[in-house]
Amino acid sequence: MASFTLHGIPVSRGIAIGRAHLLTPAALDVTHYLIGQELVEAEVLRLQQAIEAVRTELKTLWRDLPKDAPTELRAFIDVHVMILADPLLSEAPLEIIRTRHYNAEWALVTQIDELSAQFDEIEDVYLRERKADILQVAERVIKVLTGSAQQMPKVVGIDEIEAQMVVVAHDISPADMLQFRESAFVGFVTDVGGQNSHTAIVARSLDIPAAVGMSQASSLIEQDDWLIIDGDAGVVIANPSPLVLAQYRERQQEKQRIRKKLNKLKKTRAITRDGTFITLEANIELPADCAMALEAGAVGIGLFRSEFLFMGRGDQNRLPSENEQFEQYKRAVIAMKGRPVTIRTLDIGADKPLDVLEHTALNPALGMRAIRYCLAEPLMFLTQLRAILRASGFGPIKLLIPMLAHAFEIDQTLAMLEQAKAQLREEKVLFDEELEVGAMIEVPAAALSLPMFLKRLDFLSIGTNDLIQYTLAIDRVDYEVAHLYNPLHPAVLQLIAMTIEAGKKAGIPVAVCGEMAGDAKFTKLLLGMGLREFSMHPSQLLAVKQEILNSDLPLLTAQTRKILRIAEPAVIIQAVQQLQAM
């Protein structure tokens, strides 16, 4: 078999070498036939039983998740359970059986086709990704109906090299991803997906090399082909020559040696060569993640994404109560043992809607999301603020507000916070009266109007993911424009640098909590800009710490100033590479 190379989107670092295992979809091209009136209710029952079987399967997967499973998996399974329970999927196909006399598979596919057409008409990239979730759930039901469910091969008495297999699929659902925990797979390749698609998030959480957005990978790669995934470059090599295979095995071993070396840095303080201490914190979704953050050596939580407490709830209309939220925030604060916990208020909308099937904004990324949504739902927002304040009585908490762009948004937020404080004082509930409040700088308008933020707030945190997205006018979850997502675009660098510099002059702390903070390629550049506080996924912390330990700040500062004067993208990339080697 001839060797060939595919290029996609790098989403999870590392090198994986193994044989291809193709996951075929549950073929939504099913058999079509009409049933007699006397068999209609029996066919309805068959579909209901299949839906119930999938619901049971998903709930079992959720219940049996190991303690070390990424928290994202739990949220994604919840989303699929919600989709399965929606009348558009659980009831509409039953009516098709009763009125049109279609067989169960045909009725389900007919309804899915109608839903897909609605999503396609909106032409919003995020909603297309939600369409993928619906298809994944429908496929699970069809697998039950047709008896075609696939089982992942297990590692039992197989040679180690032969046992290592790479999943190749058009797409992989979060529930299917769970089987990685018990199987022989070392990486995966998908035709679709972007930097922040479900598969990408899970890959990073599981620390599995992966490449997504490969377009035709599942049709070009054949079962048992030898594959190399270069997760750093987003490249897949099929049927490599013995020489190429040997070279990548050597690189793989070198990466393993580097990882072991990094583990020795867990208890080392993040201090540059010139003696400057750098704050390294962790991004988390749930209180259970605090253990991983402490294990990695984080000195605090720089971003607690509170929306994960709101998502994936069985009843789409039931939001978490004040007490539910309070208990979760309190758990995180106590788990961090006196280290600060920065809680971001609810950031839903765009890629995190609360209602999966009824989210109809024409462009969610530019619509009612984050602080806009919270201010439009004052009772919900007040409930969250009260819960956070109550938790601040048990340890240091900082409040972070997402997507601020206007002075009135800041003022309204602070007014609601004062209202929450007044209520708790009247109820004689203890909380931190000096609770610090900060803003996410993720909209270019915010970075270009920093004085109004610095006047009103205690700290700033740059969300590079959204800042890049909005500066470059691209949807970061759209794999079709993923090549335009460029952290080193001169406009992006200018906005980051001016935010850090403005904070420094005003004596206001500035952190970076987006993907750039956890990418060791950018550590020295950010240090040279003056950044002294990074927050990232715990798995990225040690690699960033190593870069800090090898950094000379006066030297980096001088070189970075030169980089910020460069306007040519190719020259910037070269200069940053040279900076990294210093």
PEVENPE-V349400 format. One record per helix or strand of 2 or more residues. SS is the DSSP state (h for helix, s for strand). FROM is the first residue (numbers start at 0). TO is the last residue. If there is no record, write none. Layout:
<<SS;FROM;TO> <SS;FROM;TO>>
This chain:
<<s;3;6> <s;8;11> <s;14;22> <h;36;62> <h;70;84> <h;86;89> <h;91;99> <h;103;121> <h;124;145> <h;159;162> <s;164;168> <h;173;181> <s;184;189> <h;197;205> <s;208;211> <h;216;219> <s;225;229> <s;234;237> <h;241;262> <s;278;283> <h;286;295> <s;300;304> <h;305;308> <h;321;334> <s;340;343> <h;363;365> <h;369;375> <h;377;393> <s;396;400> <h;406;425> <s;435;440> <h;443;446> <h;449;455> <s;458;461> <h;463;471> <h;478;483> <h;489;505> <s;508;511> <h;514;517> <h;519;528> <s;532;535> <h;537;548> <h;552;562> <h;568;579>>
